[in-house]
Amino acid sequence: MKKLLFLFLLPILACNNKIAKETTVKPLSFDNKKEMSTIALGSCNDQARSQEIWQYIVANQPELWVWLGDNIYADTEDMKVMADKYNQQKSNQGYQSLIKTCPIIGIWDDHDYGINDAGIEYAKKIESKKLMLDFLDVPKNADVRKKRDAAYQSFVYGPEGKQVKVILLDARYYRDALTKDDREGRRYQASEEGTGNVLGEEQWQWLEKELMESTAQVHLIGSGIQFIPEDHGWEKWANFPIERKRFFDLLAKTKPKNPVLMSGDRHIAELSKIQIKGLDYPVYEITSSGLTHVWGVRRPELNQHRVGEIVYDRNFALLHIDWTKKNPELTVEVKGLKNESFLKKTLEY
């Protein structure tokens, strides 16, 4: 009887093993003797929706992919449900082609963190962090696993003199409660007296050290929510004005070379620009969202810092770096399905 049961189960076990092998693609590492010239980034990816955008991302031959949050839509406190959704995304054939193309790094936003708009109160953030790091193939001995509560990380790519530093900030793990806004078309407003945490003190100290000690020529700093925009009524750094000012003051203090901020979350793409007191060059932010779904309508939205127009179509972003110039020249491009280009801007420092 046992033998018959084993023979019955054998095809099922073989099938499960096959799925496990297909979803385990060895992550690539970047050759730091080479210059990094094309970086792709994006956010808001529902694993249950159409994933055809990956073929167009891969066609641009990026040397790095940066997830900027909502890498899956989990929205649960059940870690088995979350793990299954990560497995669904990782086993997607289009996404696997990206894994085979370039290294992948990332940070979460809210839906992959666990709950829409969640912050410090989310009960399963420790377990959720582990699943995200597993999805990203972060080494088991990495500092983000062993030495930190939150999920922030930094990476340096390229040879000395032509280095790109990527800093990914965790705007969920320590973030305090948001202040509701009852006005139509808005969900949140700035917290009373501008107080509240976005990063938490431990992460602030880490970030200052990362910037102070950096010798990179290009600095990319990302978080799930937008840094610069302050007019809309949704999640953003501007809901905590003191934290936002502290971030910009830190940039003025540390003066990172060629800074570009990166964000997702909004289901649109746009480029923002701000002049910070204490810096003699502007700071830009590229928001790229979403990979699988965007706004259902093309409504206007005020952003006093926007450069160009809103991109309403499904999109991903590319950062091109030209190292032939005395100061590396950075060009941001937003593309979508069929590689259609919606926005392209060479940044002026």
Short mmCIF file of the C-alpha atoms (twelve columns), coordinates in Angstrom:
data_MODEL
# 
_entry.id   MODEL 
# 
loop_
_atom_site.group_PDB 
_atom_site.id 
_atom_site.type_symbol 
_atom_site.label_atom_id 
_atom_site.label_alt_id 
_atom_site.label_comp_id 
_atom_site.label_asym_id 
_atom_site.label_seq_id 
_atom_site.Cartn_x 
_atom_site.Cartn_y 
_atom_site.Cartn_z 
_atom_site.pdbx_PDB_model_num 
ATOM 1   C CA . MET A 1   0.000   0.000  0.000   1 
ATOM 2   C CA . LYS A 2   2.802   2.413  0.914   1 
ATOM 3   C CA . LYS A 3   4.545   1.628  -2.374  1 
ATOM 4   C CA . LEU A 4   1.362   2.372  -4.325  1 
ATOM 5   C CA . LEU A 5   0.916   5.665  -2.431  1 
ATOM 6   C CA . PHE A 6   4.519   6.641  -3.200  1 
ATOM 7   C CA . LEU A 7   4.030   5.863  -6.905  1 
ATOM 8   C CA . PHE A 8   0.876   7.993  -6.877  1 
ATOM 9   C CA . LEU A 9   2.627   10.932 -5.220  1 
ATOM 10  C CA . LEU A 10  5.814   10.748 -7.278  1 
ATOM 11  C CA . PRO A 11  4.542   12.856 -10.225 1 
ATOM 12  C CA . ILE A 12  3.245   15.492 -7.801  1 
ATOM 13  C CA . LEU A 13  6.534   15.650 -5.927  1 
ATOM 14  C CA . ALA A 14  8.426   15.833 -9.212  1 
ATOM 15  C CA . CYS A 15  6.198   18.700 -10.343 1 
ATOM 16  C CA . ASN A 16  6.764   20.602 -7.082  1 
ATOM 17  C CA . ASN A 17  10.514  20.104 -7.360  1 
ATOM 18  C CA . LYS A 18  10.404  21.384 -10.925 1 
ATOM 19  C CA . ILE A 19  8.589   24.536 -9.839  1 
ATOM 20  C CA . ALA A 20  11.144  25.088 -7.065  1 
ATOM 21  C CA . LYS A 21  14.027  24.786 -9.541  1 
ATOM 22  C CA . GLU A 22  12.379  27.096 -12.053 1 
ATOM 23  C CA . THR A 23  11.857  29.795 -9.438  1 
ATOM 24  C CA . THR A 24  15.441  29.591 -8.216  1 
ATOM 25  C CA . VAL A 25  17.530  31.624 -10.655 1 
ATOM 26  C CA . LYS A 26  21.034  32.452 -9.516  1 
ATOM 27  C CA . PRO A 27  21.288  36.237 -9.013  1 
ATOM 28  C CA . LEU A 28  23.929  38.098 -11.004 1 
ATOM 29  C CA . SER A 29  26.676  40.251 -9.525  1 
ATOM 30  C CA . PHE A 30  28.074  43.407 -11.107 1 
ATOM 31  C CA . ASP A 31  31.668  43.537 -12.318 1 
ATOM 32  C CA . ASN A 32  33.079  46.522 -10.409 1 
ATOM 33  C CA . LYS A 33  35.848  46.919 -12.958 1 
ATOM 34  C CA . LYS A 34  33.184  48.141 -15.382 1 
ATOM 35  C CA . GLU A 35  31.396  51.488 -15.442 1 
ATOM 36  C CA . MET A 36  27.696  51.337 -14.647 1 
ATOM 37  C CA . SER A 37  25.926  53.278 -17.383 1 
ATOM 38  C CA . THR A 38  22.264  52.144 -17.430 1 
ATOM 39  C CA . ILE A 39  20.145  51.665 -14.309 1 
ATOM 40  C CA . ALA A 40  16.468  50.704 -14.482 1 
ATOM 41  C CA . LEU A 41  13.916  51.234 -11.741 1 
ATOM 42  C CA . GLY A 42  10.231  50.929 -11.047 1 
ATOM 43  C CA . SER A 43  7.480   50.135 -8.565  1 
ATOM 44  C CA . CYS A 44  3.861   49.093 -8.069  1 
ATOM 45  C CA . ASN A 45  3.872   45.585 -9.475  1 
ATOM 46  C CA . ASP A 46  0.837   43.385 -8.847  1 
ATOM 47  C CA . GLN A 47  1.937   39.781 -9.306  1 
ATOM 48  C CA . ALA A 48  -1.601  38.828 -10.391 1 
ATOM 49  C CA . ARG A 49  -1.720  41.340 -13.266 1 
ATOM 50  C CA . SER A 50  -0.146  41.333 -16.709 1 
ATOM 51  C CA . GLN A 51  3.664   41.246 -16.556 1 
ATOM 52  C CA . GLU A 52  4.531   41.955 -20.202 1 
ATOM 53  C CA . ILE A 53  6.483   45.106 -19.309 1 
ATOM 54  C CA . TRP A 54  9.547   43.058 -18.290 1 
ATOM 55  C CA . GLN A 55  10.446  42.293 -21.903 1 
ATOM 56  C CA . TYR A 56  10.775  46.013 -22.622 1 
ATOM 57  C CA . ILE A 57  12.858  46.619 -19.512 1 
ATOM 58  C CA . VAL A 58  15.195  43.791 -20.485 1 
ATOM 59  C CA . ALA A 59  15.437  45.152 -24.048 1 
ATOM 60  C CA . ASN A 60  17.174  48.246 -22.619 1 
ATOM 61  C CA . GLN A 61  19.957  46.013 -21.222 1 
ATOM 62  C CA . PRO A 62  20.121  47.593 -17.753 1 
ATOM 63  C CA . GLU A 63  23.138  46.815 -15.606 1 
ATOM 64  C CA . LEU A 64  21.047  47.144 -12.424 1 
ATOM 65  C CA . TRP A 65  17.356  46.955 -11.490 1 
ATOM 66  C CA . VAL A 66  16.097  48.891 -8.443  1 
ATOM 67  C CA . TRP A 67  12.737  47.998 -6.882  1 
ATOM 68  C CA . LEU A 68  11.127  51.060 -5.279  1 
ATOM 69  C CA . GLY A 69  8.311   49.368 -3.424  1 
ATOM 70  C CA . ASP A 70  5.039   47.532 -3.904  1 
ATOM 71  C CA . ASN A 71  7.176   44.846 -5.480  1 
ATOM 72  C CA . ILE A 72  4.209   42.581 -4.883  1 
ATOM 73  C CA . TYR A 73  0.730   43.245 -3.530  1 
ATOM 74  C CA . ALA A 74  0.595   41.167 -0.370  1 
ATOM 75  C CA . ASP A 75  -1.765  43.125 1.915   1 
ATOM 76  C CA . THR A 76  -1.829  40.479 4.622   1 
ATOM 77  C CA . GLU A 77  -0.542  39.455 8.021   1 
ATOM 78  C CA . ASP A 78  -0.438  35.821 6.888   1 
ATOM 79  C CA . MET A 79  3.184   35.123 5.987   1 
ATOM 80  C CA . LYS A 80  2.307   32.029 3.983   1 
ATOM 81  C CA . VAL A 81  0.056   34.128 1.772   1 
ATOM 82  C CA . MET A 82  2.844   36.685 1.379   1 
ATOM 83  C CA . ALA A 83  5.448   34.005 0.588   1 
ATOM 84  C CA . ASP A 84  3.153   32.494 -2.050  1 
ATOM 85  C CA . LYS A 85  2.766   35.879 -3.714  1 
ATOM 86  C CA . TYR A 86  6.524   36.441 -3.755  1 
ATOM 87  C CA . ASN A 87  6.945   32.978 -5.287  1 
ATOM 88  C CA . GLN A 88  4.355   33.797 -7.920  1 
ATOM 89  C CA . GLN A 89  6.268   36.924 -8.891  1 
ATOM 90  C CA . LYS A 90  9.668   35.276 -8.857  1 
ATOM 91  C CA . SER A 91  8.489   32.387 -11.013 1 
ATOM 92  C CA . ASN A 92  7.099   34.727 -13.672 1 
ATOM 93  C CA . GLN A 93  8.944   34.078 -16.930 1 
ATOM 94  C CA . GLY A 94  9.302   37.760 -17.806 1 
ATOM 95  C CA . TYR A 95  10.725  38.623 -14.414 1 
ATOM 96  C CA . GLN A 96  13.090  35.659 -14.570 1 
ATOM 97  C CA . SER A 97  14.520  37.112 -17.777 1 
ATOM 98  C CA . LEU A 98  15.392  40.251 -15.796 1 
ATOM 99  C CA . ILE A 99  17.038  38.176 -13.048 1 
ATOM 100 C CA . LYS A 100 19.235  36.645 -15.753 1 
ATOM 101 C CA . THR A 101 20.052  40.090 -17.185 1 
ATOM 102 C CA . CYS A 102 21.309  42.184 -14.256 1 
ATOM 103 C CA . PRO A 103 21.670  42.394 -10.462 1 
ATOM 104 C CA . ILE A 104 18.492  43.308 -8.576  1 
ATOM 105 C CA . ILE A 105 18.212  45.367 -5.397  1 
ATOM 106 C CA . GLY A 106 15.270  47.065 -3.733  1 
ATOM 107 C CA . ILE A 107 13.260  48.425 -0.861  1 
ATOM 108 C CA . TRP A 108 9.593   48.017 0.029   1 
ATOM 109 C CA . ASP A 109 6.662   50.392 0.187   1 
ATOM 110 C CA . ASP A 110 3.351   49.521 1.843   1 
ATOM 111 C CA . HIS A 111 1.626   46.693 -0.044  1 
ATOM 112 C CA . ASP A 112 4.734   44.491 0.071   1 
ATOM 113 C CA . TYR A 113 5.459   45.637 3.618   1 
ATOM 114 C CA . GLY A 114 2.105   44.113 4.445   1 
ATOM 115 C CA . ILE A 115 -0.761  46.591 4.722   1 
ATOM 116 C CA . ASN A 116 -1.801  49.652 2.732   1 
ATOM 117 C CA . ASP A 117 -0.177  52.857 4.116   1 
ATOM 118 C CA . ALA A 118 1.190   50.948 7.134   1 
ATOM 119 C CA . GLY A 119 4.069   52.085 9.302   1 
ATOM 120 C CA . ILE A 120 5.539   51.234 12.690  1 
ATOM 121 C CA . GLU A 121 2.295   49.600 13.856  1 
ATOM 122 C CA . TYR A 122 2.361   46.693 11.377  1 
ATOM 123 C CA . ALA A 123 2.548   43.546 13.496  1 
ATOM 124 C CA . LYS A 124 4.405   41.278 11.060  1 
ATOM 125 C CA . LYS A 125 7.188   43.609 9.890   1 
ATOM 126 C CA . ILE A 126 10.011  41.354 11.138  1 
ATOM 127 C CA . GLU A 127 8.661   38.337 9.291   1 
ATOM 128 C CA . SER A 128 7.794   40.436 6.249   1 
ATOM 129 C CA . LYS A 129 11.317  41.849 6.060   1 
ATOM 130 C CA . LYS A 130 12.783  38.357 5.882   1 
ATOM 131 C CA . LEU A 131 10.507  37.402 2.994   1 
ATOM 132 C CA . MET A 132 11.427  40.535 1.042   1 
ATOM 133 C CA . LEU A 133 15.160  39.959 1.550   1 
ATOM 134 C CA . ASP A 134 14.739  36.340 0.467   1 
ATOM 135 C CA . PHE A 135 12.906  37.508 -2.657  1 
ATOM 136 C CA . LEU A 136 15.798  39.869 -3.421  1 
ATOM 137 C CA . ASP A 137 18.391  37.122 -2.791  1 
ATOM 138 C CA . VAL A 138 20.122  39.207 -0.127  1 
ATOM 139 C CA . PRO A 139 22.996  37.136 1.340   1 
ATOM 140 C CA . LYS A 140 22.277  35.440 4.664   1 
ATOM 141 C CA . ASN A 141 25.236  37.217 6.317   1 
ATOM 142 C CA . ALA A 142 24.314  40.720 5.084   1 
ATOM 143 C CA . ASP A 143 24.217  43.541 7.644   1 
ATOM 144 C CA . VAL A 144 20.581  44.229 6.803   1 
ATOM 145 C CA . ARG A 145 19.727  40.765 8.106   1 
ATOM 146 C CA . LYS A 146 22.075  40.559 11.084  1 
ATOM 147 C CA . LYS A 147 22.633  44.120 12.355  1 
ATOM 148 C CA . ARG A 148 19.495  46.133 11.531  1 
ATOM 149 C CA . ASP A 149 15.838  46.015 12.378  1 
ATOM 150 C CA . ALA A 150 14.676  47.939 9.304   1 
ATOM 151 C CA . ALA A 151 15.389  47.088 5.665   1 
ATOM 152 C CA . TYR A 152 17.672  49.978 4.591   1 
ATOM 153 C CA . GLN A 153 20.812  49.184 2.590   1 
ATOM 154 C CA . SER A 154 23.552  50.789 0.491   1 
ATOM 155 C CA . PHE A 155 25.543  49.581 -2.514  1 
ATOM 156 C CA . VAL A 156 28.562  50.891 -4.455  1 
ATOM 157 C CA . TYR A 157 29.118  50.000 -8.106  1 
ATOM 158 C CA . GLY A 158 31.955  50.706 -10.515 1 
ATOM 159 C CA . PRO A 159 35.706  51.407 -10.395 1 
ATOM 160 C CA . GLU A 160 37.284  54.155 -8.318  1 
ATOM 161 C CA . GLY A 161 36.605  57.538 -9.880  1 
ATOM 162 C CA . LYS A 162 33.488  56.272 -11.673 1 
ATOM 163 C CA . GLN A 163 31.394  54.977 -8.820  1 
ATOM 164 C CA . VAL A 164 27.640  54.953 -8.299  1 
ATOM 165 C CA . LYS A 165 26.355  54.725 -4.735  1 
ATOM 166 C CA . VAL A 166 22.778  53.549 -4.217  1 
ATOM 167 C CA . ILE A 167 21.150  54.200 -0.845  1 
ATOM 168 C CA . LEU A 168 17.741  52.634 -0.197  1 
ATOM 169 C CA . LEU A 169 15.822  54.029 2.767   1 
ATOM 170 C CA . ASP A 170 13.132  52.244 4.751   1 
ATOM 171 C CA . ALA A 171 10.220  54.676 5.140   1 
ATOM 172 C CA . ARG A 172 7.939   52.042 6.731   1 
ATOM 173 C CA . TYR A 173 9.526   50.237 9.663   1 
ATOM 174 C CA . TYR A 174 9.805   53.257 12.011  1 
ATOM 175 C CA . ARG A 175 7.273   55.589 10.404  1 
ATOM 176 C CA . ASP A 176 4.714   57.085 12.778  1 
ATOM 177 C CA . ALA A 177 0.975   57.270 12.182  1 
ATOM 178 C CA . LEU A 178 -0.309  59.550 9.434   1 
ATOM 179 C CA . THR A 179 -2.716  62.444 9.994   1 
ATOM 180 C CA . LYS A 180 -6.012  62.025 8.156   1 
ATOM 181 C CA . ASP A 181 -7.363  64.719 5.838   1 
ATOM 182 C CA . ASP A 182 -11.132 64.890 5.335   1 
ATOM 183 C CA . ARG A 183 -10.982 67.147 2.283   1 
ATOM 184 C CA . GLU A 184 -12.197 65.682 -0.998  1 
ATOM 185 C CA . GLY A 185 -9.468  64.112 -3.123  1 
ATOM 186 C CA . ARG A 186 -7.014  63.932 -0.224  1 
ATOM 187 C CA . ARG A 187 -6.218  61.245 2.320   1 
ATOM 188 C CA . TYR A 188 -3.474  62.715 4.536   1 
ATOM 189 C CA . GLN A 189 -2.130  66.074 5.627   1 
ATOM 190 C CA . ALA A 190 1.024   67.255 7.349   1 
ATOM 191 C CA . SER A 191 1.251   66.066 10.934  1 
ATOM 192 C CA . GLU A 192 0.528   68.545 13.699  1 
ATOM 193 C CA . GLU A 193 3.529   70.792 14.294  1 
ATOM 194 C CA . GLY A 194 5.318   68.793 11.580  1 
ATOM 195 C CA . THR A 195 6.491   66.122 14.005  1 
ATOM 196 C CA . GLY A 196 6.779   62.351 13.632  1 
ATOM 197 C CA . ASN A 197 9.297   59.788 12.421  1 
ATOM 198 C CA . VAL A 198 9.910   58.603 8.898   1 
ATOM 199 C CA . LEU A 199 13.313  56.951 9.301   1 
ATOM 200 C CA . GLY A 200 13.937  56.543 13.034  1 
ATOM 201 C CA . GLU A 201 17.123  57.713 14.749  1 
ATOM 202 C CA . GLU A 202 19.183  54.578 14.060  1 
ATOM 203 C CA . GLN A 203 18.561  54.906 10.330  1 
ATOM 204 C CA . TRP A 204 19.298  58.649 10.401  1 
ATOM 205 C CA . GLN A 205 22.710  58.048 11.950  1 
ATOM 206 C CA . TRP A 206 23.448  55.344 9.387   1 
ATOM 207 C CA . LEU A 207 22.409  57.606 6.488   1 
ATOM 208 C CA . GLU A 208 24.612  60.476 7.646   1 
ATOM 209 C CA . LYS A 209 27.594  58.144 7.887   1 
ATOM 210 C CA . GLU A 210 26.891  56.715 4.420   1 
ATOM 211 C CA . LEU A 211 26.830  60.200 2.898   1 
ATOM 212 C CA . MET A 212 29.726  61.657 4.897   1 
ATOM 213 C CA . GLU A 213 32.075  58.812 3.999   1 
ATOM 214 C CA . SER A 214 31.059  58.422 0.371   1 
ATOM 215 C CA . THR A 215 33.598  59.019 -2.401  1 
ATOM 216 C CA . ALA A 216 31.179  58.111 -5.212  1 
ATOM 217 C CA . GLN A 217 30.624  60.361 -8.226  1 
ATOM 218 C CA . VAL A 218 26.865  59.647 -8.475  1 
ATOM 219 C CA . HIS A 219 24.433  59.178 -5.578  1 
ATOM 220 C CA . LEU A 220 21.021  57.559 -5.984  1 
ATOM 221 C CA . ILE A 221 18.803  57.716 -2.895  1 
ATOM 222 C CA . GLY A 222 15.501  55.882 -2.918  1 
ATOM 223 C CA . SER A 223 12.443  55.350 -0.746  1 
ATOM 224 C CA . GLY A 224 8.953   54.067 -1.492  1 
ATOM 225 C CA . ILE A 225 7.302   57.464 -0.925  1 
ATOM 226 C CA . GLN A 226 8.111   60.768 -2.627  1 
ATOM 227 C CA . PHE A 227 10.703  63.128 -1.132  1 
ATOM 228 C CA . ILE A 228 10.141  66.427 -2.988  1 
ATOM 229 C CA . PRO A 229 6.420   66.816 -3.880  1 
ATOM 230 C CA . GLU A 230 4.407   68.526 -1.164  1 
ATOM 231 C CA . ASP A 231 1.088   69.548 -2.719  1 
ATOM 232 C CA . HIS A 232 -0.867  66.301 -3.109  1 
ATOM 233 C CA . GLY A 233 -2.850  64.692 -0.297  1 
ATOM 234 C CA . TRP A 234 -1.389  61.181 -0.282  1 
ATOM 235 C CA . GLU A 235 1.620   59.545 1.327   1 
ATOM 236 C CA . LYS A 236 4.826   61.563 1.044   1 
ATOM 237 C CA . TRP A 237 7.772   62.803 3.098   1 
ATOM 238 C CA . ALA A 238 6.038   66.201 3.313   1 
ATOM 239 C CA . ASN A 239 3.457   64.687 5.690   1 
ATOM 240 C CA . PHE A 240 6.307   64.929 8.221   1 
ATOM 241 C CA . PRO A 241 7.812   68.363 7.436   1 
ATOM 242 C CA . ILE A 242 10.516  68.225 10.118  1 
ATOM 243 C CA . GLU A 243 11.791  64.868 8.823   1 
ATOM 244 C CA . ARG A 244 11.727  66.158 5.235   1 
ATOM 245 C CA . LYS A 245 13.669  69.267 6.231   1 
ATOM 246 C CA . ARG A 246 16.145  67.132 8.154   1 
ATOM 247 C CA . PHE A 247 16.726  65.067 5.016   1 
ATOM 248 C CA . PHE A 248 17.347  68.108 2.838   1 
ATOM 249 C CA . ASP A 249 19.553  69.680 5.526   1 
ATOM 250 C CA . LEU A 250 21.602  66.484 5.575   1 
ATOM 251 C CA . LEU A 251 22.107  66.717 1.816   1 
ATOM 252 C CA . ALA A 252 23.248  70.321 2.250   1 
ATOM 253 C CA . LYS A 253 25.654  69.256 4.994   1 
ATOM 254 C CA . THR A 254 27.164  66.260 3.202   1 
ATOM 255 C CA . LYS A 255 26.960  67.607 -0.376  1 
ATOM 256 C CA . PRO A 256 26.796  64.286 -2.255  1 
ATOM 257 C CA . LYS A 257 27.947  64.506 -5.862  1 
ATOM 258 C CA . ASN A 258 25.245  64.294 -8.533  1 
ATOM 259 C CA . PRO A 259 22.342  63.268 -6.285  1 
ATOM 260 C CA . VAL A 260 19.183  61.754 -7.755  1 
ATOM 261 C CA . LEU A 261 16.249  60.813 -5.529  1 
ATOM 262 C CA . MET A 262 14.083  57.845 -6.522  1 
ATOM 263 C CA . SER A 263 10.541  56.931 -5.460  1 
ATOM 264 C CA . GLY A 264 7.460   54.957 -6.460  1 
ATOM 265 C CA . ASP A 265 4.017   54.537 -4.870  1 
ATOM 266 C CA . ARG A 266 1.962   57.054 -6.880  1 
ATOM 267 C CA . HIS A 267 0.883   55.078 -9.989  1 
ATOM 268 C CA . ILE A 268 2.208   57.868 -12.190 1 
ATOM 269 C CA . ALA A 269 5.687   58.911 -13.248 1 
ATOM 270 C CA . GLU A 270 7.098   62.398 -12.924 1 
ATOM 271 C CA . LEU A 271 10.350  64.304 -12.513 1 
ATOM 272 C CA . SER A 272 10.682  66.831 -9.687  1 
ATOM 273 C CA . LYS A 273 13.408  69.374 -8.946  1 
ATOM 274 C CA . ILE A 274 14.244  71.413 -5.857  1 
ATOM 275 C CA . GLN A 275 16.933  73.896 -4.887  1 
ATOM 276 C CA . ILE A 276 18.099  73.269 -1.325  1 
ATOM 277 C CA . LYS A 277 19.625  76.033 0.760   1 
ATOM 278 C CA . GLY A 278 23.296  75.215 1.235   1 
ATOM 279 C CA . LEU A 279 23.710  73.363 -2.073  1 
ATOM 280 C CA . ASP A 280 24.915  75.157 -5.198  1 
ATOM 281 C CA . TYR A 281 23.258  72.596 -7.478  1 
ATOM 282 C CA . PRO A 282 19.673  71.300 -7.691  1 
ATOM 283 C CA . VAL A 283 18.361  67.957 -6.489  1 
ATOM 284 C CA . TYR A 284 16.140  65.923 -8.804  1 
ATOM 285 C CA . GLU A 285 13.677  63.138 -8.028  1 
ATOM 286 C CA . ILE A 286 12.392  60.552 -10.463 1 
ATOM 287 C CA . THR A 287 9.129   58.865 -9.484  1 
ATOM 288 C CA . SER A 288 8.361   55.727 -11.494 1 
ATOM 289 C CA . SER A 289 5.066   53.905 -10.894 1 
ATOM 290 C CA . GLY A 290 3.479   51.597 -11.858 1 
ATOM 291 C CA . LEU A 291 4.672   48.565 -13.704 1 
ATOM 292 C CA . THR A 292 1.306   46.787 -13.869 1 
ATOM 293 C CA . HIS A 293 -1.326  49.452 -13.169 1 
ATOM 294 C CA . VAL A 294 -1.731  53.227 -13.080 1 
ATOM 295 C CA . TRP A 295 -4.463  55.802 -12.513 1 
ATOM 296 C CA . GLY A 296 -7.714  55.024 -14.272 1 
ATOM 297 C CA . VAL A 297 -8.132  58.686 -15.273 1 
ATOM 298 C CA . ARG A 298 -5.742  61.376 -16.492 1 
ATOM 299 C CA . ARG A 299 -6.541  63.921 -13.824 1 
ATOM 300 C CA . PRO A 300 -4.340  66.949 -13.152 1 
ATOM 301 C CA . GLU A 301 -2.360  67.087 -9.916  1 
ATOM 302 C CA . LEU A 302 -0.420  70.046 -8.590  1 
ATOM 303 C CA . ASN A 303 3.304   69.616 -8.011  1 
ATOM 304 C CA . GLN A 304 5.075   72.962 -7.834  1 
ATOM 305 C CA . HIS A 305 8.396   71.139 -8.270  1 
ATOM 306 C CA . ARG A 306 7.494   69.117 -11.382 1 
ATOM 307 C CA . VAL A 307 9.685   69.304 -14.471 1 
ATOM 308 C CA . GLY A 308 7.716   68.423 -17.605 1 
ATOM 309 C CA . GLU A 309 4.442   66.518 -17.586 1 
ATOM 310 C CA . ILE A 310 2.888   63.658 -15.624 1 
ATOM 311 C CA . VAL A 311 3.226   60.230 -17.225 1 
ATOM 312 C CA . TYR A 312 -0.100  58.422 -16.818 1 
ATOM 313 C CA . ASP A 313 0.809   55.205 -18.670 1 
ATOM 314 C CA . ARG A 314 2.361   52.053 -17.228 1 
ATOM 315 C CA . ASN A 315 6.038   52.800 -16.931 1 
ATOM 316 C CA . PHE A 316 9.573   52.131 -15.784 1 
ATOM 317 C CA . ALA A 317 12.488  54.556 -15.568 1 
ATOM 318 C CA . LEU A 318 16.050  54.486 -16.838 1 
ATOM 319 C CA . LEU A 319 19.008  56.475 -15.601 1 
ATOM 320 C CA . HIS A 320 21.722  56.810 -18.233 1 
ATOM 321 C CA . ILE A 321 25.201  57.869 -17.081 1 
ATOM 322 C CA . ASP A 322 27.714  59.285 -19.573 1 
ATOM 323 C CA . TRP A 323 31.173  58.965 -18.058 1 
ATOM 324 C CA . THR A 324 32.965  60.625 -20.996 1 
ATOM 325 C CA . LYS A 325 32.232  64.092 -19.574 1 
ATOM 326 C CA . LYS A 326 34.407  65.767 -16.937 1 
ATOM 327 C CA . ASN A 327 31.407  65.588 -14.606 1 
ATOM 328 C CA . PRO A 328 29.266  62.516 -15.365 1 
ATOM 329 C CA . GLU A 329 26.176  63.468 -17.344 1 
ATOM 330 C CA . LEU A 330 22.927  61.964 -16.070 1 
ATOM 331 C CA . THR A 331 19.836  61.534 -18.229 1 
ATOM 332 C CA . VAL A 332 16.521  60.297 -16.841 1 
ATOM 333 C CA . GLU A 333 14.083  58.574 -19.170 1 
ATOM 334 C CA . VAL A 334 10.605  57.181 -18.511 1 
ATOM 335 C CA . LYS A 335 9.453   54.405 -20.827 1 
ATOM 336 C CA . GLY A 336 6.527   52.047 -21.060 1 
ATOM 337 C CA . LEU A 337 5.031   49.234 -23.085 1 
ATOM 338 C CA . LYS A 338 6.626   48.683 -26.509 1 
ATOM 339 C CA . ASN A 339 9.536   50.795 -25.228 1 
ATOM 340 C CA . GLU A 340 7.607   53.997 -25.852 1 
ATOM 341 C CA . SER A 341 9.479   56.980 -24.397 1 
ATOM 342 C CA . PHE A 342 7.269   59.378 -22.415 1 
ATOM 343 C CA . LEU A 343 9.802   61.645 -20.754 1 
ATOM 344 C CA . LYS A 344 13.509  62.287 -21.207 1 
ATOM 345 C CA . LYS A 345 15.617  64.894 -19.434 1 
ATOM 346 C CA . THR A 346 19.346  65.452 -19.061 1 
ATOM 347 C CA . LEU A 347 19.865  66.689 -15.507 1 
ATOM 348 C CA . GLU A 348 21.587  70.027 -15.098 1 
ATOM 349 C CA . TYR A 349 23.939  70.310 -12.137 1 
# 
